[in-house]
Amino acid sequence: MQEYALEYADYWYSLPHPLQTAGGCWIVRAGRNEAKPNYMVGPKVINQTSIHWILQGKVRVATNNRTVELVKGDLFCMFPKQTYTYETIHESDEKPLKMAWLAMEGNQLPYLTAQLGLTTEIFWLQQVINTEVGDALRNVLEAVSQPEKDVIQEQSLLYNLFWKMNSASTRLVRARKADWLDDVKEYLDLHATEHIRIEDAARLVGVHRSHLFASFRRKYGISPQQYLQKIRLTKGASLLKETALSVTEIALSLGYPELYSFTRSFTKYFGVSPSAYRGTSKRII
């Protein structure tokens, strides 16, 4: 690393290839540093989206009248046209601050950062740098530091880094997101007639199955499994009224493995068999 007034650092600057700018996200510059005790940057505004990973030590970041203190394993994101100040929190017994960063452009970046749960108001994630994220970040830095770049490799590694971060941050993002139960409900509505399990919905929102079960029941008054059954059987009742499909065809269309399981569930739910329900509906019409 080269020595500067406030830090020891490596900087790499990129001229994106047309293949990269034709896509949705590319690296403009990258770097890593070891801060000196008086390290402070800003207040400053940048034109790109820049993510900083804290590899060691502590840093204080301020923007939008909000200040956070972050430590090893955390990250913060600087968004375009926002004013930021960040400085090391250096104590005599603390290791010096070390960070790595990528400044990026592209139309996909708002979606990628939103997927991580990053916004101009909540611009940091805590304890998101696990082993996989750390390895993915090192691979990206290694690629951008080469004098002759392989742009396809660089793009692949960049998206892999976002994928690893998204996997690591899912639990954190969902904990912040107040409407995650609505996501579960929407997921069940969308895939009710397919071979889904409640575990699939729990995995989608990054919570344990038992937590999903208790939270869903508390909000909607029934369990996720009961809600899934309600959707299927209500749709089945509509099909019995409005179509000439056989009961077997309806059962299979609703995701039941065979006629018997549908008939048993329908009879228990409505108090009559599918055939009897169809006959009653025809007499009413």
Secondary structure, DSSP 8 states (H G I E B T S, - for coil): -EE-SSEEEEEEE----HHHHTSS-EEEEEEEEEE-TT-EEEEEE-SSEEEEEEEESEEEEEETTEEEEEETT-EEEE-TT-EEEEEE---TTS---EEEEEEEESTTHHHHHHHHT--SSS-EESS---HHHHHHHHHHHHHHTSSS--HHHHHHHHHHHHHHHHHHHHHHHHHH-TTHHHHHHHHHHHHTTSS--HHHHHHHHT--HHHHHHHHHHHHSS-HHHHHHHHHHHHHHHHHHH----HHHHHHHTT-SSHHHHHHHHHHHHSS-HHHHHHHHHHH-
